[in-house]
Every structure is written in structure tokens, then in C-alpha cells.
């Protein structure tokens, strides 16, 4: 079966609203988790008290270990469902494609790089060997990821750039069959 013959039933009414709600809440939740971990990393970086530093990084690890993966997966899956089940599609509009790329990057960054970086900073803080550069690096990474999440939210509201041009090259009959 070719991709042009695959049909996905469009989402309408209550199911669409439920998926939109799940997507919005999970995206806001992810941003909240990210900002909390960022604030804890800043606290850990800026304090001279070793107990406060350890507590801040330990709390950041707890949040990262428990919440990064589920929040990211929920955000990405709900976005995929909305993309496939609405007129926006996954690759019909630039803003949706960019959000998809951001979601995939957050999945990789959140589950691999950030979790390991937060855990590594906590271990170094526990040992009393965390350098200022390592703390700043973690804060920078967390700030970039939070910024990407914010950009995705802005794209959802602004919907800039229009359709991806290759979609316009399709024959009108083929566009009707795909929608």
C-alpha cells in the first residue's frame, strides 16, 4: 500500500478537543518541568552551601528521571495524533514540521543528554567536585531546551510560513484523496 492510499480518519468534535487538551497540557507540563530543573540547576550553581547544592541537584535528578520521558512522549504522541488527524498534517506546513523536529530533538535531549547531564552534575555535587563551568554548561543546555519548547508554543499560536511548497505540486485530485 503506497503512502498516498493510506487514509487516516480525521479527528472531529470531542476526540479532537481531548487530544488538543492532552497536547497543550503535556507541552505546558514539559516546559514547567524543564523550568523547574533549570531553576534547581541555577540554585545549585549559585550557592556556596554544599547541602543546598546537593539538595538542588538531587531534586533536579528526581524531576528529570521521573518526568522527562513521560512528558516528552505524551507531548510527541499527542502532536503526532493531531498532525495526522487534522488538516495541518505532519509535513504540510512549515510550522508543523519544525514543531515535529523540536519534539524529536526534545525526546533525544530529554531522555539521553539532559537526564545524564543532570545526574552527572548531581554526582559531582555530592562529591564536592562540580566545577563552575560544568554547572554553567548544564544551565545553558537546560535554557536552550526550554527555549525550544517556548518556540514550539509560539509556532502553535502564530502558525507562520504557510504550506511546504512540494505539497502544492500535487494534482488537485491527489490532494483531495489525501485530505
N, C-alpha and C positions, 0 to 999 in steps of 0.2 A: 504494500500500500504506500503510495507516494505521499509526501507531506501535504501536497495540495488537496488530497482527498480526505485527510484527517479532519474530522469535524468535532468541535467541542461545543457542547450546549452552552449558549450564553447565560450568564448569571443575570437574573432579574429579581426585583422585589426584595423580600426578606433575606434570601440567601446572599444576595449581593451586599446588602447592608450589614449582615453578620460578618462576612469576610472583610468588608471595609473597616468595620469596628475592630476586628481582630488585628488587622494590619496596622491601623493607627495606634491602637493601644500597645502592640508589641514594639512598634518603632519608637514611640514615646518612652516605653519602658526601657528599651535598649539604650536610648540617649540618657535616660536617668541613671541607669546602671553605670554607663560609661562616665558620666559626670561625677558620680559618687566615687568611683575608683580613681578618677583624676584628682578630685579634692583630697582623697586619702593619700595619694602619692605626693601631692604638694605639701600636705601636713608632714608626711614622713621626711620629705626633703628639707623642709624649713625649720624643723625643730632640732634643738640641741639635746633634748631629753631622750635618752635611749629607750626608755619604757614606752614613751609616746610614739617614737619612731617605729618600734616593733609592733605596737598595737595597730597603728595606722596601716602598715604593710600587711599584717596578718588579716585585718578586716578587708583590705583590698583583695587579697588572695581568696578569701571566702566568697566575696561577691563574684569575682572572676570565675572561680571554679564552679560555683553553683549556678550562676545566671547567664554568663556569656553565651554558651552554646544553645540553651533552650530559647533564649530571647532572639538570638540571631536566626535560628532555624524557623521559629514561628514567624518572624518578620519576612524571611525569604520565601517560605512556603506560601504564606498568605498573599505576598506580592505576585508570586507565580500564578496562583489561582486567579487573582484579579486580572493579571495581564492576559491570561489565556481565556478568561470568561467574560471579558468586556471588550468594547470597541477599541480600546487602547492597544491591545496586543502586547507582545513582548518585544518585537522588533519593528513595529510600525512607526513609532515616534522616537525621536532622539532622546527626549527626556526619560522615557520608559527604559530605553536601552542603557542609558547612563545610570539610572537607579538600579537596574539589574546588575550592572558591573560593580557598583558600590556595594550592593548586597552580597555579591560573591566575594568581594575583597574583605568585607567585614566578617564574613564567615571564616575565611582563611586567617585574617589578622586576629580575630577574637578568639578563635579556638586554638591556634598554634602560637603565633608570635606574642600576643598580649598576655595570654594566660601564663606562658613560660617566662616572659619578662617580669610580670608582677610577682610570680612565685620566686624567681631568681633574686629580685630586689628584696623580698621578704627574708629569704635565707641569708643574704648578705647583711641585712639589717640585724637579724638575730645574732649573727657572728660579730657584729660591730665593724664590718669591713666594707660597707656600702660607701662608695665614693660619691662626691657631689656630681661628677659627670654621669655616672650611672643613673643617679636619681633624676637628673635633668633629661637624660635620654628617654627614660620611662615617661616622664611628664610630657615630653614632646610627642612621643608616639600616641599617648592617650589623647592629647589635644588634636592631633591630626585625625584620629578615628572619630572623635566627637564632631569635628568639623565636617567630615564626610557625611556623617549621619544628618547633620544640620543641612548640608547641601541637598541631600536626598529629600528632606522635608520641604525645602524651598522649591525644588523641582516639582514636587507633587502639587503644590499650590499654584506656581507660576505656569507650568506646562509650556516651557519655551521651545523654540527651534522648529516646530512643525514636524511634518512627516519625513521619514527617511526616503530619499529620492528613489531608490531602487524599487520601492513599493509602487510608485507612480507608473513605472514602465509596464506593469501587468495589464493585460487586456481587461476591459470593463467586466466581461463575463466571468473571468477568473477572480476578480476582486469580489464579485457578488457571491461566488461559491465559497470563498474563504471566510466571509463575514458571517 
